[in-house]
Amino acid sequence: MPRHLVQLLCAALAACPRPTPPLSEVPSRARDTDPQGFFAQPAGLADDFPEESADAEKIRRVFETARAAGSRYLRFAVGWDGVEAAPGAYDWSLWDLVFRAAADAGVTPLPYVCYTPRWLNPDPKDYWRKPPRDPAWFGTFMETISRRYRAPSWELWNEPDNELYWLGTTGEFVALVRAGAEGVRRGDPRAKIVLGGMSKGRSAFLEQTLRDTASSIDVVNLHGYLETWDERRAEDYPRYIGEVAALVAQLAPRADLWLAELGYSDWRSPDGQPSQGSYAVDSWEHTPAFQGVALLRAHALALGTGVFSLTAWYRVDDLSPSETVIGDENNKHLGVLDVRGDRKPAFTALRLWNRLLSGPVRPMKAEASGAIVRAFERKEGGTVVLAWLPSARRGDTARPSDAIVPIRLARDSGDVEVYDPVSGERAGTATLSRIHLRADSVFVGLAR
């Protein structure tokens, strides 16, 4: 279809009734932190709605799960290749359902748009992860979709630093981002532009992309799968995050930073081994129970850095063994629900996190000899304390499975309410001067 006809079609679509009402802005740490340093960093969820298998029941379950877990944001992919299978011919049927379900559930959608249609790249196999022959088509699509669905942000692509999702050059990705950002500015000038989530932390790809797109973007999204596809331990999150935060501060200082895809797989192979990208020392690693523990640890470490505007745990559903996925078996075992739709310990952990830490908080200095500890003062009152024994590293053989440690806060505290990370319920009280830590769990307490 000639470009001028596509642009006319965009204008016609803009005049059509929209399936969802306008939404408020996404949170910004720079904008929304109050004078006392308190900021509410949302902990959302992420999932996918494949055109081949997503139905009304799946869509309803995903948004109901997010709401039940206390997560007010849901990140998901919109496949450009599925919506625009021919030039200017759009199929919005699935996405009308998705955006309406988000509005009905009171969950804010965080869509990311990715994957090149077959007609825009001649490669019969890998067309979807190769650049379109003309990035202006991406700009036209982003204009059209941002007019139709008034999302507060639009993320451009997914893991472009990962060859599983992008086979173009850095320069070709930069051209795509610029075209997509211009399209969103035309379609909905209020929406934020999010740089496609980066999977490898600080890299030459990210550095060059930021240099060339800083004026086009509002948010940089980082992904984190430490202990799953990355053998670094959870305790390495602060350094992993800090390296990217420093680069963003240098090259795109006005941009917010998200960790809008982090996760931990509970999969092990039949011989008991995790994925090739990681390893396990202890029997409880990569189990459903420890996945909930890992969720709390990762969120505590991320919140403690004080650099993110929001996070999103990937994903809602575990996938059927027969479902085809990109990557390895880990992709089928990341959910907070199992394949039957039942809630896993990770769901309970996320709900507990949002119960205790969904409001404005600020980090508080805390120390614990031989343990990792993070403490957060709540504006509404009380301090949440999370502590655990460090994850085992490759080659570790002799280490304590439990320990009694004193936790010291910047401000004196008496007894604390203790919460069970598995059930999410109160489990009595404890004194911070004598906290029992187990290597397979995490201490969660609320000091009043």
C-alpha positions in Angstrom: 0.0 0.0 0.0 1.4 3.4 -0.9 2.6 5.4 2.1 0.2 8.3 1.6 -2.8 5.8 1.7 -1.4 4.4 5.0 -1.2 7.8 6.5 -4.8 8.6 5.5 -5.8 5.3 7.1 -4.0 6.4 10.3 -6.0 9.6 10.3 -9.2 7.7 9.8 -8.4 5.4 12.7 -7.6 8.3 15.0 -11.2 9.5 14.5 -12.6 6.1 15.5 -13.9 5.4 19.1 -11.1 4.1 21.2 -11.5 0.9 23.2 -9.9 2.4 26.4 -10.0 5.8 28.2 -6.8 7.9 28.6 -4.5 6.6 31.4 -2.4 8.5 33.9 1.3 8.8 33.5 3.7 6.0 34.6 5.6 6.8 37.8 8.9 8.6 37.6 11.4 8.5 40.5 12.8 11.9 39.5 9.4 13.5 39.2 7.5 11.8 42.1 10.0 11.5 44.9 8.8 13.7 47.7 11.1 16.2 49.6 11.7 13.6 52.4 12.9 11.0 49.9 9.8 8.8 49.8 8.9 7.1 46.5 6.3 4.4 45.7 8.0 2.0 43.3 5.3 -0.3 41.8 6.0 -4.0 41.5 4.1 -5.1 38.5 3.8 -8.3 36.4 4.6 -9.2 32.8 3.1 -11.8 30.5 2.4 -12.5 26.8 -0.7 -13.0 24.7 0.3 -15.1 21.7 -2.2 -14.7 18.8 -2.2 -18.5 18.4 -3.3 -19.3 21.9 -4.6 -16.3 23.8 -8.3 -16.3 24.4 -10.7 -14.4 26.6 -10.2 -16.8 29.6 -6.4 -16.4 29.4 -6.7 -12.6 29.2 -9.1 -12.5 32.1 -6.9 -14.7 34.3 -3.8 -12.7 33.7 -5.3 -9.4 34.7 -7.2 -10.9 37.6 -4.0 -12.4 38.8 -2.2 -9.0 38.6 -5.0 -7.3 40.6 -5.1 -10.1 43.2 -1.3 -9.8 43.7 -1.6 -6.1 44.2 0.2 -5.3 41.0 -1.1 -2.3 39.2 1.0 -2.6 36.0 1.2 -5.3 33.5 3.9 -5.4 30.7 3.1 -7.4 27.6 4.2 -7.7 23.9 2.1 -6.6 20.9 3.3 -8.4 17.8 3.6 -6.0 15.0 3.9 -9.0 12.6 0.6 -10.4 13.9 -1.4 -7.1 13.7 -0.2 -5.9 10.3 0.1 -9.1 8.3 -0.2 -7.0 5.1 0.7 -3.3 4.5 -1.9 -1.2 6.2 -4.2 -4.1 7.0 -4.6 -4.2 10.8 -6.3 -6.9 12.9 -7.0 -5.4 16.3 -9.4 -8.1 17.6 -7.1 -9.6 20.2 -5.7 -6.3 21.4 -9.2 -4.7 21.8 -9.9 -7.6 24.2 -6.6 -7.1 26.1 -6.8 -3.3 26.5 -10.4 -3.6 27.6 -9.6 -6.3 30.1 -6.9 -4.0 31.5 -9.3 -1.2 32.0 -11.9 -3.5 33.6 -9.4 -4.8 36.0 -7.9 -1.4 36.9 -4.5 -2.6 35.8 -2.3 -0.2 33.7 -1.0 -1.7 30.5 2.7 -1.4 29.6 2.8 -2.6 26.0 6.0 -3.2 24.1 5.9 -3.6 20.3 8.2 -5.9 18.4 8.9 -8.2 15.5 9.0 -7.3 11.8 6.2 -8.5 9.5 7.1 -11.0 6.8 6.4 -8.5 4.0 9.0 -6.1 5.4 12.0 -8.5 5.3 12.8 -11.1 2.6 14.3 -13.7 5.0 11.7 -16.6 5.0 12.7 -17.8 8.5 14.1 -14.9 10.6 12.2 -12.0 9.1 10.6 -11.3 12.5 13.9 -10.6 14.2 15.5 -8.7 11.3 15.1 -5.0 10.6 12.3 -3.9 8.3 13.5 -2.7 4.9 12.2 0.8 5.8 11.9 1.8 9.5 9.3 4.4 8.5 6.8 1.6 8.4 7.4 1.0 12.1 6.8 4.7 12.8 3.5 4.5 10.9 2.5 1.5 13.0 3.4 3.1 16.3 1.5 6.2 15.3 -1.6 4.1 14.5 -1.5 1.9 17.6 -0.8 4.8 20.0 -3.8 6.6 18.6 -6.0 3.6 19.1 -4.9 2.6 22.6 -4.1 5.4 25.0 -1.4 3.5 27.0 0.8 5.7 29.2 3.9 4.3 27.6 5.1 2.5 24.5 8.2 0.3 24.6 10.1 -0.1 21.3 11.2 -3.8 20.7 12.4 -6.4 23.2 15.9 -7.4 24.1 17.6 -5.9 21.0 21.0 -6.8 22.5 20.0 -10.5 22.3 20.3 -12.3 18.9 17.3 -14.4 19.8 15.2 -11.2 19.2 17.2 -8.9 17.0 19.6 -9.8 14.2 20.2 -6.2 12.9 23.0 -3.9 13.7 23.1 -1.3 16.4 22.6 1.4 13.8 19.6 -0.3 12.3 18.1 -0.6 15.8 18.7 3.1 16.4 16.9 4.0 13.2 14.0 1.8 14.3 13.8 3.5 17.7 13.9 7.0 16.2 11.1 6.1 13.7 9.0 4.5 16.4 9.4 7.4 18.8 8.4 9.9 16.2 5.3 7.8 15.4 4.3 7.7 19.1 4.8 11.5 19.4 2.4 11.9 16.5 -0.1 9.5 17.8 -0.1 10.4 21.5 2.3 13.1 22.5 1.6 12.4 26.2 2.9 8.8 26.1 6.4 7.9 27.3 8.9 6.3 25.0 10.6 3.2 26.5 13.8 1.8 25.0 13.4 -1.9 24.3 14.4 -3.9 27.4 18.1 -4.8 27.5 19.1 -8.3 28.6 22.9 -8.0 28.9 23.3 -5.1 31.3 25.9 -2.6 30.4 27.3 -3.3 26.9 28.7 -1.7 23.8 25.3 -2.1 22.2 23.5 -0.3 24.9 26.1 2.4 25.1 25.9 3.2 21.4 22.1 3.0 21.4 21.9 5.5 24.2 24.3 7.9 22.6 22.1 8.0 19.5 18.6 7.9 21.0 18.9 9.8 24.2 16.8 12.7 22.8 14.1 10.2 21.6 13.4 8.2 24.7 12.0 8.7 28.2 12.7 5.4 29.8 15.5 2.8 29.7 14.3 -0.8 30.5 16.7 -3.3 32.0 16.0 -7.1 32.3 17.4 -9.3 35.0 17.5 -13.1 35.3 20.4 -13.7 37.6 20.6 -17.3 38.8 18.5 -18.4 35.8 20.1 -17.4 32.4 22.9 -15.5 34.1 25.1 -17.5 36.6 25.7 -14.4 38.8 24.0 -14.7 42.2 21.1 -12.5 43.3 23.5 -10.5 45.5 25.2 -9.3 42.3 22.0 -7.3 41.3 23.2 -4.1 42.9 26.4 -4.1 40.8 24.6 -5.2 37.6 22.0 -2.5 38.1 24.5 0.1 39.1 26.6 -0.3 36.0 23.6 0.4 33.8 22.3 3.3 36.0 25.7 5.0 35.7 25.6 4.7 32.0 22.1 6.1 31.7 23.0 9.0 34.0 25.9 9.8 31.8 24.3 9.4 28.3 20.5 9.8 28.9 20.3 11.7 32.2 16.6 12.7 31.8 15.5 9.1 31.3 13.8 7.0 34.0 15.1 3.5 34.6 12.9 0.4 34.8 13.5 -3.2 35.7 10.4 -4.3 33.9 11.3 -7.9 33.3 13.0 -9.9 36.1 12.4 -13.5 37.0 13.6 -16.8 38.4 12.9 -20.2 37.0 11.9 -23.2 39.1 12.8 -25.7 36.4 15.4 -28.5 36.7 16.2 -31.1 34.1 15.4 -34.8 34.7 18.9 -35.2 36.1 18.4 -32.4 38.6 20.4 -29.7 36.8 19.2 -26.1 36.0 19.7 -24.4 32.7 23.2 -24.2 31.1 23.2 -20.5 31.8 23.2 -21.1 35.6 24.0 -23.7 38.2 22.7 -25.0 41.5 24.6 -25.9 44.6 21.7 -26.6 47.0 18.7 -28.9 46.6 16.2 -26.2 47.2 17.3 -23.9 44.4 15.1 -23.8 41.3 12.1 -25.2 43.1 8.6 -23.5 43.4 9.1 -22.7 47.1 12.5 -21.1 46.5 11.2 -19.1 43.5 9.0 -17.1 46.0 12.1 -16.5 48.1 14.0 -15.4 45.0 11.3 -13.0 44.1 11.5 -11.3 47.5 15.3 -11.1 47.4 15.4 -9.7 43.9 12.8 -7.0 44.7 14.6 -6.0 47.9 17.9 -5.7 46.1 16.3 -3.7 43.3 14.4 -1.4 45.6 17.5 -0.8 47.7 19.4 0.7 44.8 17.0 3.6 44.7 17.2 4.1 40.9 14.1 2.4 39.5 10.7 3.9 38.8 9.0 0.5 38.5 9.6 -3.3 38.3 7.7 -6.1 36.7 8.1 -9.8 37.4 8.0 -12.2 34.5 5.5 -14.0 34.2 1.9 -14.8 35.3 1.5 -18.3 33.8 3.7 -21.3 33.6 3.5 -22.8 30.1 2.4 -26.3 29.0 5.3 -28.7 28.3 4.1 -28.9 24.7 4.2 -25.2 24.0 7.0 -23.9 21.8 9.1 -21.1 23.3 12.1 -19.0 22.4 15.1 -20.1 24.4 15.0 -23.1 26.7 12.7 -24.8 29.3 13.2 -22.0 31.8 10.7 -19.9 29.7 8.0 -22.4 30.7 8.7 -22.2 34.5 8.8 -18.5 35.4 5.1 -18.0 36.4 3.4 -17.1 39.6 0.7 -19.5 38.5 1.3 -23.2 37.5 0.1 -24.8 34.3 -3.3 -25.5 36.0 -3.7 -21.9 37.0 -3.1 -22.5 40.7 -1.1 -20.0 42.7 2.5 -20.8 43.4 4.6 -19.5 46.3 5.9 -16.7 44.0 2.3 -15.4 43.8 2.1 -15.3 47.6 5.5 -13.6 47.8 4.5 -10.9 45.3 1.3 -10.3 47.1 3.2 -10.0 50.4 5.7 -7.6 48.9 2.9 -5.4 47.6 1.0 -5.6 50.9 4.0 -4.3 52.8 5.8 -2.1 50.3 3.3 -0.7 47.7 3.3 2.7 49.3 6.0 5.4 49.5 9.2 4.1 51.1 12.8 5.2 51.4 15.8 2.9 52.1 17.1 2.8 55.6 20.7 1.9 56.6 20.8 -1.7 58.0 23.6 -4.1 58.8 23.8 -7.8 59.6 27.1 -9.7 60.0 27.4 -12.6 57.6 24.0 -11.9 56.0 22.3 -9.6 53.4 19.8 -7.1 54.7 17.7 -4.4 53.2 15.4 -2.1 55.2 12.8 0.3 54.0 11.1 3.0 56.0 7.4 3.4 55.1 5.8 6.9 54.9 2.7 5.5 56.5 4.8 4.2 59.4 7.0 1.2 60.2 10.1 -0.2 58.7 10.1 -3.4 56.5 13.2 -5.5 57.0 14.3 -8.4 54.7 17.4 -10.5 55.4 18.9 -13.7 54.2 22.1 -15.8 54.0 24.0 -15.2 50.7 23.3 -17.5 47.7 25.8 -20.3 47.2 28.4 -19.7 44.6 29.9 -22.3 42.2 32.3 -24.5 44.1 30.9 -23.8 47.6 30.7 -26.9 49.7 30.8 -26.1 53.4 28.6 -23.2 54.5 26.0 -22.8 57.2 22.4 -23.8 56.4 21.2 -21.5 59.2 22.5 -18.8 61.5 21.4 -16.5 64.3 22.3 -12.9 63.4 21.8 -9.5 64.9 20.3 -6.9 62.6 21.1 -3.3 63.3 19.0 -0.5 61.9 19.9 3.2 61.7 17.2 3.8 64.2 16.5 1.6 67.3 13.6 -0.8 67.0 12.0 -3.2 69.4 10.2 -6.4 68.4 9.1 -6.8 64.8 6.2 -8.6 63.3 7.4 -11.6 61.3 5.8 -12.7 58.0 6.1 -16.2 56.5 7.2 -15.8 52.9 5.5 -19.0 51.9 2.0 -18.3 53.3 2.3 -14.5 53.4 0.7 -14.6 56.9 2.0 -13.2 60.2 4.2 -15.7 62.0 4.7 -14.1 65.4 7.3 -11.6 66.5 11.1 -11.5 66.8 13.8 -9.3 68.2 16.2 -7.8 65.6 19.1 -8.5 67.9 18.5 -12.2 67.4 17.1 -13.2 64.0 17.1 -16.8 62.8 18.0 -17.0 59.1 17.8 -20.2 57.0 19.7 -20.5 53.7 16.6 -21.7 51.9 14.4 -18.8 53.0 14.2 -15.0 53.7 13.3 -13.2 56.8 10.5 -10.6 56.4 9.7 -8.4 59.3 7.8 -5.1 60.0 9.2 -3.0 62.8 6.6 -0.6 64.1 
